[in-house]
Amino acid sequence: MSLIMPDVANQSAALTASTLDRVGMSNIEIPLMLATDESNGWPVSARVSAFVNLIKPEAKGIHMSRLYLLLDELSNHSELTLATLQQLLNDFVSSHEDLSDSAQLIVAFDYHMRRKSLISGKQGWKAYPIVLNGVLSKGKMQVEMQIDVPYSSTCPCSAALARQLIQQSFEQSFSQQEQVNFDQVHAWLGTTQGIVATPHSQRSIADVKVKLDDSVTELPVQALVDVIENALKTPVQAAVKREDEQEFARLNGQNLMFCEDAARKLKNALAAQASYADFYVRVNHLESLHAHDAVAIAVKGIEGGYQA
């Protein structure tokens, strides 16, 4: 005699009849093969949230196991691309028949990229935290990609104050001489008395969200990283030799920036990219002088788009 197990979701009515915007699961730990503009079939360890809406007011709930099994099928037999993401969201909806008409998938992971050093040509791994957020509504998919990119920021005010101290030190050392000797000054500049002060720098984070234009056919991970790092010019490094460290110091000195400067650089760079229908930028300068952070936020500024 076979045992018939109860199906509460199908056989019971909701305690209170009402629709729900999102029902599903979060923090699903799952490996995925990711295909991007930089690599095909790159393995990532992801944390995933999977949702559908509930449009049938009297229904007790959704079929969460169906969402999980569809995600598991993708994990085992396919790659995550924009095309498979849309198919998965469509399958989420179709697996719930008259219960749902929209779906969402949020995928969070670290994406590792090989990045070349500034001068020596050495390469090393850099991990970029990424969150993909795909939403299917009325048959149309919209994809948001969020990424954190670390960089170095050197304070323009601190640099000006340091230069003033260096000038004062020079005056104290050479003002009594009728003629200043080039070799003597050259040697003096290589001492701690010569460079008596340095500006403060700090590790900083560019938190960027973009909504992909409908024309985009592959996940533009490398393209977005390159846009951000090229605009800021001082991304943190992986493999570093002395010549790379010296070049990094030069780049910091030639690209002094407040958080406002960094936000404007990124806003202008992203606005020039047709691939991004909308964007949100938050730069966080993790101050070495202050106990608090300096923050600037910018958005593309389109109607109905991101708000600061």
RAMO-V278793 format. One record per helix or strand of 3 or more residues. SS is the DSSP state (@ for helix, = for strand). FROM is the first residue (numbers start at 1). TO is the last residue. If there is no record, write none. Layout:
BEGIN
SS_FROM_TO / SS_FROM_TO
END
This chain:
BEGIN
@_8_11 / =_20_34 / =_42_54 / @_64_77 / @_82_94 / =_102_116 / =_123_137 / =_140_154 / @_156_174 / @_182_189 / =_201_212 / @_221_232 / @_242_254 / @_259_271 / =_276_285 / =_294_299
END
